[in-house]
Amino acid sequence: MIKQERAARTREAVVRAAAEVFAEEGFVPASIAAISRRAGVSTGGLHFHFTSKAALARAVEDRAAEAVRRITAGRRAVGAGAGTAAGAGEGGNPLQVLVDSSHALMALLAGDVVVRAGFGLSAEPAHESGVDLRRQWRVWVEDVLRAAAREGALADGVAPQDAARAVVASTVGLQVLGAAEREWVLPHTLTRFWTLMLPRLAARGTLGRLVAEGTAGG
């Protein structure tokens, strides 16, 4: 049992060290030697858990993808128009669900190097990624905005696919900029975005109940 716990701690340290090095240097320049030094393990110890740098990158991406799923899975029922989930925001309004979830995502990008590195890796041409985090986010945003259209939460003349493109382009853009300058993924930046966007997206009579800075549940 003690040996298993030690192995689990070592594996966790290696994944986190890899995420830090990938986030700082990118996939190609990152070396196994740099990652093992950061993790405080020998190169042989690292290879006991991960056979290659690509395997390490996949582990980082899988962790990041799971973190994103934790944001969206609890809200998917609302986004699909199937009822109300805990923490869904203002009365289960799909637009509030979207606002809250985007704040949760940006908080992860600002504070969790594994998620930050995962998004960077999934967009690197030199790395054959098995996880497309941007697509994962895009599909969920599209689902929520289709639900908003079905429930009459979108303003007249706003097509859900157009709204999804605008939201995804903006949030992914903040993620890319935030990789170099943390200001872009801080809460006030996203709040300003939603303050500008919600009056265009929300149906009349709905806007006053939406919270651009996110609800406590989000």
C-alpha positions, 0 to 999 in steps of 0.5 A: 500500500505504501509503495502504491501511494508513493508511486501515485505521488510520483506520477502526480508530481511528474504530470504536474512538472510536465504541465509546467514545462509544456506551459512555459516552453511548448511541446517541442523544446520541452525535454524529459530531463527538464521535466524529471528535474522539475519533478524531483525524480530521475529520468529512469523514474520518470520512464517507469511511469511514462514511456515518452514525452508524447505519453506525458503530454497525453496524460496532461491533456487527459487531466485537462479534459477531465477538468473541463468535463467537470465544469460542463457535465453538471450543467449539460442537462440544463444545456440540453433543455432537460431540467435544472441541475445544481449550480446552473445559475439563474433559474436554469437559464441556459445563458446564465449557465453559459456565463457561469461555466465560462467563468469557471473555465477561465478560473481554471486557465488562470489557476491550474497549470495542467489545464493551461498546458492541456489547451496549449498542447491540443493546439500545437501542430508538432504534437499529435494530440488525442484530445481536442479541448477547444472542440470539447468546449465548442460542442458544449457551447453550441448545445447550450445556445441551441437550448437557449433558442428552444427556450426562447432565451435568445433575442429575436434574430440571433441564430444559435450557431452565430452566437456560438461562433462569437462566444467560442472565438472570444473565449478561446481567444482569451485563453490564447492571450492568457497563456502569455498575459494572465490579465486576459483570463481574470474574472473582470476581463470576462465580465466585461465581455459578457456585459457587452455580449449579453444585451445582444444575445438575451431575449427581452425580459431576460437580460435583467436576470442575467449576471455578467460576473457569474452567480455564486453557483457558477 
